[in-house]
Amino acid sequence: MAAVGADSDLAEAVRPSHSISEASRRPGYPPNGGVDRMIVGYIRTRDPDTSHFTRTR
C-alpha cells in the first residue's frame, strides 16, 4: 500500500485536474489546507504540467 501523498497518487490527481482543490479531491483526501500544501509542494518539487489549471483569482 502506497503512503498518503505518494508521487504516483499525486501525479494521477494533478494530471486531469484544473485546480489544486480539485487535485486534492480526486484521490479522496479530506479538504483541508494541509492537503493543499502537500499538493503544492509536489508541484513545486516534481514540476508536473499544470498549464491546464484555470486561474480563479
Order of alpha helices (4+ residues) and beta strands (2+ residues): alpha-alpha-alpha
